[in-house]
C-alpha cells in the first residue's frame, strides 16, 4: 500500500533506534525480582548440572534435544553472571539459592548442537525480498492432508481454455442495486465474423448495458464505476426498474428488455442503451420473466401466474417509425394490440395451464411454434393462430385435463350454457364422467398444493425445468434442476435423457453442432447434437446465469457478476497456443500489491477496557497499516445470555450491547486514522471485526461471515469460532477468532475444537435483489479432493489467520519453575513445555499453520488491574502462566523459499508479534501481530 505521507500518528510506536535502547521488559517492577543480583562467591563453586528435559505428556514427531530453541548459542560462562541478560549467560554459580527460588530455575548451558533435526525443519526463515527483511522466523507445523495445504493457483489454468475477461469478477458490495442477470447478443454481421458490429447486452438491476465486442481488448478511456474498473469499455442506459430478461430482434434492429415493474422496453441496437429507449409500454401487472420474437414478428412475453401475452408485430413496427413526440400515443396502441393467451384458453375460470410463473419462452421459427415453460410443464402454441396445441409435463406426458377440455370449443355458446348456465334442478350434461371429473379435481388440488409449498420454500422438485434451447437440427433441449438434459422433437415428444452432471442446469446455448450447458456449480459442458459429452471445465466460482454467442466467443455471466468469453473452437489447438503466449508474457500483466495487516486478540473477561488500555493495544506500529482485524473473547458470558445467543443464532440474529460498545470504542480510535469498519460477526462471547483504510476500501469486497459453536453439544457459543472472509486485490483471506476448551488436561478437546471449526466453518453469502431466485436457492459449490472427498471451505483460501484464546497451557512444569523462567525471560526454555507447540509438532492440531517467534511473557493468568509481571495469579489456585492467546496463519507458500508469484499469490511475513502488558482490565493480556505481504 502506498505511504500516506508525513501525517503525524499519535499512536505510532517509537522509532527502531529508540526501540533498540529501551525495551518494555526493562521497566519491570523491582519487587518481582527475587534478588537485585546474584553474584558469584569469592571462592568459585562447581556449576550446577543442567536438569534433565521436562517430560512431555504428548508424543513428538522426532526426538528433540534437551531444549529446542531457535536462538543463538550462548557464549562461554562468565564468573560474574547475573540476571541482567539471562538469554546470553551461563547459569550462575549459586551455592545456596533463596528459599523461594526453586533449584531447577538454574539455567543449563545451551549449545546450538543440541538442536534436533526436527527442530531445524520446524523453523521457517523470512521469505526472500526487501519487504520481508527483518521479519521474525516462524515455527511451522507440517500439513498432514490435502485439506491443510495451500490451494493450487496458476497464472493460466491448464484445466480450462484461456478466457476473455470481459468483466472481471467485481466485489459483491459494488453490485448492490446494479447486479446483472441475463445476456443477449445483437450482431449485424455474420456470426462467424470477427465481432464487427456485434454488441453484448446485459440486463441488470440498474437497467441495461452493452459492450461493443470490437472494444473487448481495450482499456476504458475514463474511470468507470466501482466494480467495473477492470472491465472492457461499455455503455449503459439511464437507471430503470430491474431488467429481468432480454431478446434480440435483428429484423427491427431492436433489443427488448422485460422489467420487474411489468414494462417492456425497446432499445436501438445500433445506437446502444445510452441513446435511450425507442419504445416503452406497460405489458403486465407483474414482472416480465421471459421474452421471445416469433417467426411472424410478434413479441411474446411471460409473467407470473401463468400469464402469456402476444404483442402484434404490425403495431410494434408502426410505433417504431413514428416520431418521438408521438411515442406516448403509440405505446397505448401497442398495449391495446395484445392478446392474453391464458384468458383466451380459459373457460369460466377453468384453465388447462397451471398457474405458475412463465420463466422461459422459445420460438421454433421452422415450425411456427412457440414453447412456454413453467414449473413442471410445457405448453406448445401455434405462433400464427395463437392456438394452444399441447400441454406437457416434464416427463413428456400430455396433460389429460387439457385433452378433455379441448373436446369442446371453449368459446362455444352451448358449452358455456351447459356448464355454467343450467338450471339448479337440472344437471349440466357433459361428456366427462364423474370419476374423470373427480380425478381432475384431485390432480388440480395436488398441483395447487405443490405450487404453494414450492413458493413457500417447503419443497424443491429436482425435475423442474431451468433452461431450454433449440439446436440447429430442430431439436428442443431442456435442462433440469437435477442436472439432467432431455431432447425433444418439434411436436413435444420426449426422445432421450442424458445425465452428465449432478449440479443444476442453469442455461443452455447452441452454436453450430455444439451445445453449451452452464451449471449451478459454475462448470461448463460441451455436447454434440447426439448428446455426447465433448469436454468441460470450471468456468466460474459461482452459478452460470446466462450465455450468449457473439463474434467468435460464447459469453458466460456468473452469479457474482463476472463475464467471460470462451472461444467457440475450444477445446482445441488454439488453447495451447494461447496458454504458451500468456505464460511467456506473464510479467506484462502481473502486478504486486504490498500491504500491512494488524491483527489483535484479547480475552476481555466480560470487562470493558479503559481508554488508555485500548490506545496502548491499538497503537499502530507503522502508518502503512491498511487493515486492522480485532478478535475478542468473553465479551459476554452469562448463562442466560448464552442461551439467548443460541436461540438468536437459529433465526439469524446476532450482537449484544457489550459487543456494540466494543465496536464503537474501537471504531472511534481507528477513525482518527481514516479507518472504516467493513464487517463484523458476533456469536455469544466471540466477536470479530475488520477495519480498512478508506483509500483501500475499493479493493476489498465479498465480505462473508461464519460461526461455529463448540460448546455443549456443539450448540452453545461459549466456545467456538467466528470468522470473516474477504477478497483483497482479488485474493481471498480469512480471519478466524477462536475460543477453545479450557483447563490443563483438555488438550484433546482443544484439538477437536480446532478440527470441528476447520472442517465445518461455512461462510454465508448475503443475497439481495432479484438474484435470490437464481443463485441463493442452491447449495454452495463444494470443493473436492482427488478422491472426490469434500474439502473444507478454508482449504480454498489463499491465506487464513487463526487468532484467539486457544487455551493451550504449559505442561510438565510447576508454578514455581514457570515463574522463575518467566522472571528471567527464558521463553525459549519455557516454550518447550507449551502444549500447543507439542501438539503442532505431532501433527494433531493447526496442521500447515505457522507462528512467529515471540519473546513476550505468557499472557495468562493475571490479577485484574495489577500492572507488570507481578500481576500473575498468586491466589490459592496458583495457575501456571501460559501463552493461551496466540495468532497463527497460513499463506500460499508450500515451502519457505518460494517467492510471490501468480502461482503463489500471497506471501506473508511477521514483522511484529507482541503482547500489550499495559492493559490490566482482564486476566488475559492482549496480543497483536503485524503481517506484511504482497
Secondary structure as UniProt FT lines:
FT   TURN            10..11
FT   HELIX           16..21
FT   TURN            24..27
FT   HELIX           30..32
FT   TURN            79..80
FT   HELIX           83..88
FT   TURN            99..100
FT   HELIX           103..105
FT   HELIX           112..114
FT   HELIX           117..122
FT   STRAND          123..124
FT   HELIX           130..132
FT   TURN            133..134
FT   STRAND          138..140
FT   HELIX           146..148
FT   TURN            158..159
FT   STRAND          164..167
FT   HELIX           172..175
FT   TURN            176..178
FT   STRAND          180..187
FT   TURN            191..192
FT   TURN            196..197
FT   STRAND          198..204
FT   TURN            205..206
FT   STRAND          207..212
FT   HELIX           213..215
FT   TURN            216..217
FT   TURN            226..227
FT   TURN            229..230
FT   STRAND          235..236
FT   STRAND          243..249
FT   TURN            250..253
FT   STRAND          254..259
FT   TURN            260..261
FT   STRAND          263..268
FT   TURN            269..271
FT   HELIX           273..275
FT   STRAND          277..282
FT   STRAND          288..293
FT   TURN            295..296
FT   STRAND          299..303
FT   HELIX           304..306
FT   STRAND          308..311
FT   HELIX           313..321
FT   HELIX           324..326
FT   HELIX           327..336
FT   STRAND          338..340
FT   HELIX           341..345
FT   TURN            348..349
FT   STRAND          360..364
FT   TURN            365..368
FT   STRAND          369..373
FT   STRAND          377..382
FT   TURN            383..385
FT   STRAND          388..393
FT   TURN            394..395
FT   HELIX           400..405
FT   TURN            406..407
FT   TURN            410..411
FT   HELIX           413..420
FT   TURN            424..425
FT   HELIX           434..455
FT   TURN            456..457
FT   TURN            462..463
FT   STRAND          465..470
FT   TURN            472..473
FT   STRAND          476..480
FT   TURN            481..482
FT   STRAND          484..488
FT   TURN            490..491
FT   STRAND          494..499
FT   STRAND          505..511
FT   TURN            512..513
FT   STRAND          514..519
FT   TURN            520..521
FT   STRAND          523..528
FT   TURN            529..530
FT   STRAND          533..538
FT   STRAND          544..550
FT   TURN            551..552
FT   STRAND          553..558
FT   TURN            559..560
FT   STRAND          563..567
FT   TURN            568..569
FT   HELIX           573..584
FT   HELIX           586..589
FT   STRAND          595..603
FT   TURN            605..606
FT   HELIX           611..617
FT   TURN            623..624
FT   STRAND          625..633
FT   HELIX           639..650
FT   TURN            651..652
FT   HELIX           657..671
FT   TURN            672..674
FT   STRAND          675..683
FT   TURN            684..685
FT   STRAND          686..693
FT   HELIX           694..699
FT   STRAND          700..709
FT   HELIX           712..714
FT   TURN            717..718
FT   STRAND          720..728
FT   TURN            729..730
FT   STRAND          731..739
FT   TURN            744..745
FT   HELIX           747..760
FT   HELIX           769..773
FT   TURN            774..777
FT   STRAND          783..784
FT   TURN            786..787
FT   STRAND          790..791
FT   HELIX           793..796
FT   STRAND          799..805
FT   HELIX           815..823
FT   TURN            824..825
FT   HELIX           827..830
FT   HELIX           831..833
FT   HELIX           835..841
FT   TURN            842..843
FT   TURN            847..848
FT   STRAND          850..852
FT   TURN            864..865
FT   HELIX           869..871
FT   STRAND          885..890
FT   TURN            896..897
FT   STRAND          908..916
FT   TURN            917..918
FT   STRAND          926..933
//
